[in-house]
Amino acid sequence: MDKKVIVVTGASSGIGAALCKKMGAQGWCVVLAARRLAELEKIASGSGTCTLIVPTDVTKRSDMDHLKKKSLEKFGRIDVWVNNAGRGIGKRVIDLTEQDLDEIMNVNFKSVFFGIQAVVPHFMEKGSGHIINISSFLGRVPFATFRSVYNAAKSAVNTLTANLRVDLRRSHPGIKVSLVMPGVVSSEFQKNALYGTPQVPHFSGSGMKPQTPEEIADILFELIKNPKPEIYTNPASPDMARRYYEDVAAFEDNMVK
Ligand SMILES: NC(=O)c1ccc[n+]([C@@H]2O[C@H](COP(=O)([O-])OP(=O)(O)OC[C@H]3O[C@@H](n4cnc5c(N)ncnc54)[C@H](OP(=O)(O)O)[C@@H]3O)[C@@H](O)[C@H]2O)c1
């Protein structure tokens, strides 16, 4: 079979669901992974004619290995693997419990590590493949401090991704590794965050207009066609990141005004 195959975690809603629909419409085979089977079935029915559902908890290494195994059993290859599943939190650093920290690190960071270690050996064997890790602008700029350990987990994703990319560029240049940092996206994410999402004044003043999951899926489709090391999805992000790294003190002064 020569159809291309994409595996997407967090496929049951938001960005992951929109990406599955987009890639299915392009004629790709789509492997949908998340925990909620009924939601996955709904999304799969709108994701073209070549789909596979694999119920997966991304915090379990055995589930991620099983996801790789089932995808290969069904389609014989994986071309693109998207580590997209994630969850926010609404609690400041000082208030976090150790359990909060473990929960958020596991779903946002360990999951990416498991995904990488599951799929990269397959990519190495065939000498090609594209791994895409969905991070966040908040992994680069601590713009919403109530996301605390989520932001830290995404920063860790950024670093892990960059290190993997450099390693593979030396040994397996046919494997592409991309980091994607969305800004605010109008999905269930804000509602699903552990302890919810407080109202934050500087979001409204940031010039960062929320994007839809479908807009992000379009951007991801372009990234798959033309792989890049890393991208911000929101047009306002690069300038904010530049201002932050140019003068952290001034940026933070401005945030607390
Ligand atoms: N929305 C934003 O503003 C925003 C901004 C920047 C970055 N992002 C990132 O974009 C990615 C997608 O978020 P979204 O906006 O699409 O949020 P969403 O609508 O809440 O979707 C989250 C997805 O992750 C899955 N998931 C959560 N825990 C999981 C687990 N333990 N195992 C397997 N799947 C799990 C959920 O599926 P189940 O519940 O069915 O398992 C769901 O499909 C995340 O990595 C998020 O951090 C989002």
The ligand as an SDF file (V2000), in Angstrom:
LIG
                    3D

 48 52  0  0  0  0  0  0  0  0999 V2000
   -5.8440   25.1940   23.0930 N   0  0  0  0  0  0  0  0  0  0  0  0
   -4.8200   25.9910   23.3360 C   0  0  0  0  0  0  0  0  0  0  0  0
   -4.9980   27.1800   23.6650 O   0  0  0  0  0  0  0  0  0  0  0  0
   -3.4200   25.4720   23.1600 C   0  0  0  0  0  0  0  0  0  0  0  0
   -2.3690   26.4080   23.1170 C   0  0  0  0  0  0  0  0  0  0  0  0
   -1.0690   25.9540   22.9570 C   0  0  0  0  0  0  0  0  0  0  0  0
   -0.8280   24.6030   22.8770 C   0  0  0  0  0  0  0  0  0  0  0  0
   -1.8530   23.7080   22.9330 N   0  0  0  0  0  0  0  0  0  0  0  0
   -1.5140   22.2790   22.8740 C   0  0  0  0  0  0  0  0  0  0  0  0
   -2.2150   21.6770   21.8080 O   0  0  0  0  0  0  0  0  0  0  0  0
   -2.4080   20.2940   22.0990 C   0  0  0  0  0  0  0  0  0  0  0  0
   -3.8580   19.9300   21.8370 C   0  0  0  0  0  0  0  0  0  0  0  0
   -4.6890   20.6840   22.7040 O   0  0  0  0  0  0  0  0  0  0  0  0
   -6.1790   21.0980   22.3090 P   0  0  0  0  0  0  0  0  0  0  0  0
   -6.2410   22.5670   22.2970 O   0  0  0  0  0  0  0  0  0  0  0  0
   -6.6500   20.3610   21.1300 O   0  0  0  0  0  0  0  0  0  0  0  0
   -6.9370   20.6070   23.6570 O   0  0  0  0  0  0  0  0  0  0  0  0
   -8.1810   19.6270   23.8950 P   0  0  0  0  0  0  0  0  0  0  0  0
   -9.2900   19.9610   22.9810 O   0  0  0  0  0  0  0  0  0  0  0  0
   -8.4030   19.6590   25.3700 O   0  0  0  0  0  0  0  0  0  0  0  0
   -7.6300   18.1910   23.4660 O   0  0  0  0  0  0  0  0  0  0  0  0
   -6.7270   17.4900   24.2500 C   0  0  0  0  0  0  0  0  0  0  0  0
   -6.5760   16.0890   23.6750 C   0  0  0  0  0  0  0  0  0  0  0  0
   -5.5900   15.3870   24.4530 O   0  0  0  0  0  0  0  0  0  0  0  0
   -6.1120   14.1310   24.8000 C   0  0  0  0  0  0  0  0  0  0  0  0
   -5.5430   13.6430   26.0390 N   0  0  0  0  0  0  0  0  0  0  0  0
   -5.4890   14.2610   27.2490 C   0  0  0  0  0  0  0  0  0  0  0  0
   -4.9340   13.4450   28.1570 N   0  0  0  0  0  0  0  0  0  0  0  0
   -4.6250   12.2980   27.5030 C   0  0  0  0  0  0  0  0  0  0  0  0
   -4.0560   11.0650   27.9040 C   0  0  0  0  0  0  0  0  0  0  0  0
   -3.6360   10.8400   29.1720 N   0  0  0  0  0  0  0  0  0  0  0  0
   -3.9220   10.0850   26.9850 N   0  0  0  0  0  0  0  0  0  0  0  0
   -4.3310   10.2770   25.7090 C   0  0  0  0  0  0  0  0  0  0  0  0
   -4.8650   11.4220   25.2660 N   0  0  0  0  0  0  0  0  0  0  0  0
   -5.0210   12.4090   26.1700 C   0  0  0  0  0  0  0  0  0  0  0  0
   -7.6120   14.3160   24.8990 C   0  0  0  0  0  0  0  0  0  0  0  0
   -8.2800   13.0780   24.6540 O   0  0  0  0  0  0  0  0  0  0  0  0
   -8.9770   12.1220   25.7250 P   0  0  0  0  0  0  0  0  0  0  0  0
   -9.5110   12.9780   26.8240 O   0  0  0  0  0  0  0  0  0  0  0  0
  -10.0470   11.4260   24.9140 O   0  0  0  0  0  0  0  0  0  0  0  0
   -7.9020   11.1770   26.1560 O   0  0  0  0  0  0  0  0  0  0  0  0
   -7.8530   15.2780   23.7380 C   0  0  0  0  0  0  0  0  0  0  0  0
   -8.0050   14.5610   22.5430 O   0  0  0  0  0  0  0  0  0  0  0  0
   -1.9720   20.1010   23.5520 C   0  0  0  0  0  0  0  0  0  0  0  0
   -0.6670   19.5550   23.5960 O   0  0  0  0  0  0  0  0  0  0  0  0
   -1.9590   21.5060   24.1000 C   0  0  0  0  0  0  0  0  0  0  0  0
   -1.0480   21.6470   25.1750 O   0  0  0  0  0  0  0  0  0  0  0  0
   -3.1480   24.1040   23.0670 C   0  0  0  0  0  0  0  0  0  0  0  0
  1  2  1  0
  2  3  2  0
  2  4  1  0
  4  5  1  0
  4 48  2  0
  5  6  2  0
  6  7  1  0
  7  8  2  0
  8  9  1  0
  8 48  1  0
  9 10  1  0
  9 46  1  0
 10 11  1  0
 11 12  1  0
 11 44  1  0
 12 13  1  0
 13 14  1  0
 14 15  2  0
 14 16  1  0
 14 17  1  0
 17 18  1  0
 18 19  2  0
 18 20  1  0
 18 21  1  0
 21 22  1  0
 22 23  1  0
 23 24  1  0
 23 42  1  0
 24 25  1  0
 25 26  1  0
 25 36  1  0
 26 27  1  0
 26 35  1  0
 27 28  2  0
 28 29  1  0
 29 30  1  0
 29 35  2  0
 30 31  1  0
 30 32  2  0
 32 33  1  0
 33 34  2  0
 34 35  1  0
 36 37  1  0
 36 42  1  0
 37 38  1  0
 38 39  2  0
 38 40  1  0
 38 41  1  0
 42 43  1  0
 44 45  1  0
 44 46  1  0
 46 47  1  0
M  CHG  2   8   1  16  -1
M  END
$$$$
